[in-house]
Amino acid sequence: MPLIAAANLRKTYRLGRVDVPVLRGVEISVEPGEFVAILGASGSGKSTLLHLLGALDRPDRGDPAPSIRYRDEELVGRSASTLDQYRTTQVGFVFQFYHLLPELTTLENVLLGAMIAQGRLRFTASRAEHVRHATNLLERVGLGHRLRHRPTELSGGERQRAALARALMNAPPLVLADEPTGNLDRVTGAKILDLFSEMHRQGQTIVVVTHDEATAERAQRVLRLVDGQMVKA
């Protein structure tokens, strides 16, 4: 059974008086433990697709009806609270622009995921355990010496590694990464991809969207998004 599978995904944006179709009936299926890259040109709808899979956005209605099934449970049409729970416990997001909170330390940024998932009272009751886990994650990505630094004191590569540790904080079965090397130089980007490869070897399911052929080649399987539809690369 796929970990996540989607069909008939459509998304159109309104720009002024013009409707701009981005996704035109996309279908995708990802098995547990797969490392899948979705390759496409800038503006092809890659990020839109990732946001739909991660329940950050909703697909357009239509006939046939859109479907996003996670572990055989339909997500389309579910309540906001159900989708919140899905996002916080089942999915880890890695964004191109990091989205670290500048007023928090690196460690606090990683801990934030656990706080959101559990609520302040439950989080506080087991804070020491969460701190140990977050510290281990940051050490795993090579940031054990940067726990008390704020994002403005980190390099681009360090910020992306911190964002990756944050994505893993709640041990999500699925990691969705949006151009994770897009703001990094080639050498630093390769180190980030090495971390993804290590995660994949350990059984993590990963979906990466990218416009870069070299990044896509690091994946186990590559799909290409063309004219709003998915094709094999």
Secondary structure as UniProt FT lines:
FT   STRAND          4..15
FT   TURN            16..17
FT   STRAND          18..30
FT   TURN            32..33
FT   STRAND          35..39
FT   TURN            42..43
FT   HELIX           46..53
FT   TURN            54..55
FT   STRAND          67..70
FT   TURN            71..72
FT   STRAND          73..74
FT   TURN            76..77
FT   HELIX           80..90
FT   STRAND          91..94
FT   TURN            96..97
FT   TURN            102..103
FT   HELIX           106..118
FT   HELIX           120..125
FT   HELIX           127..140
FT   TURN            141..142
FT   TURN            144..145
FT   TURN            147..148
FT   HELIX           151..153
FT   HELIX           156..168
FT   TURN            169..170
FT   STRAND          174..178
FT   TURN            180..183
FT   HELIX           186..201
FT   TURN            202..203
FT   STRAND          205..210
FT   HELIX           213..216
FT   TURN            217..218
FT   STRAND          221..226
FT   TURN            227..228
FT   STRAND          229..232
//
